[in-house]
Amino acid sequence: MHYIDTKAGINCLDLYGQHQQIKKEVFEAFEKVYDNTAFSGGYFVEEFEKSFAQFCHTQYAVGLNNGTSALHLAMLVLGIGPGDEVIVPANTFIATAWGVSYSGAKPVFVDCTSDTWQIDPTKIESKINSRTKAIIGVHLYGQPFDIESVTAICKKYNLFLVEDAAQAQGAIFKDKPVGSFGEVGCFSFYPGKNLGACGEAGGIVTNDEGYYKHLLRLRNHGAHIRYHHDELGFNMRMGGLEGASLQIKLKYLQGWNNRRREIARRYQHEIVNEQIRWQKQPLWAQSVYHLFVITTNDKEELISYLNRHHIYPGLHYPVPCHLQKAYKHLGYQLGDCPNAEFLAGHCLSLPMYAELSDSEVSYIIDMINRY
Ligand SMILES: Cc1ncc(COP(=O)(O)O)c(C=O)c1O
């Protein structure tokens, strides 16, 4: 049975189909940005900010140049800096920790659970001390972390909750969208994200007017009035082309997320190979399946088998944050976060994007079941 063009193969992610689908609409919007010379910030960014705040059920959204800046500015508006510590999951993309380090504070890594692969709330309290100021929870692979348990710890120790929702635009915890639970919710709109700009972009959502106004200043050279700089600021504005493309793509996001859910459901129900495990989905989590990560005994062997059959999985992530060379000075050892370390050694990501055809999904499932 011919499921696919086996010469081309199936990649972990392919952005071509999505952008062909909306090309005309996006190009028309680009023309408007061009004709208005609204290239940095301005009307098209502001329109997207209004729509995205509404989408996240928050009062405010601030468009930025990328998601790493969002995490950095989140620390600054919360007043976090040198001498402070921030709890961060060991199993995440490194940028979650970068924001903490850029602020001068120290990331303190906590292991994930062995089944949801999200930050383990039972391992947080032993890492809290008088220097701890915040916990960053990550909605990893598109699935909400245990917000209720982490919020309870934040309340008990008077800590800020920051959500890293870079991978989870549209994910729901119980009945509310992620990003709306913490003091601030940080997003990446990197092109490969569920909601990705045609370019680099990111943003922060919040219900706090003070944080909102401060973020507007920080992203724009610390200026309240043009050329009057109240504090050390940054150039972290979102571009107009990015804002315009995001405004269009936001209309499609729910449909694209639903298609990802359909594909994930097929993987979960039709993969019957006992060697394969995937992220446990708690009842309160409505994931948007940014990634579909699996583990197996010998990942190298499975990857080369899949490659031979023209399937090209991804790796998210091969080294946990606490063992990255960049954080060697923090003194973590192998064995400090065993679940994150196990994942790093055994995980791979199956192809996951809304434009995968049913026959491609069938082919991937079939190949894994024959492995
Ligand atoms: C969990 C997580 N946090 C932060 C980021 C950083 O976002 P960006 O690449 O837009 O800087 C990403 C995306 O790359 C991410 O996956």
The ligand as an ORCA input file, in Angstrom:
! r2SCAN-3c Opt
* xyz 0 1
  C       9.486     25.835     26.345
  C      10.078     26.971     25.577
  N      10.412     28.094     26.224
  C      10.928     29.152     25.580
  C      11.158     29.136     24.231
  C      11.848     30.302     23.587
  O      11.128     30.887     22.560
  P      11.881     31.597     21.331
  O      12.523     30.537     20.515
  O      10.774     32.297     20.610
  O      12.859     32.546     21.900
  C      10.791     27.992     23.505
  C      10.909     27.919     22.036
  O      11.855     27.800     21.373
  C      10.275     26.870     24.193
  O       9.964     25.738     23.543
*
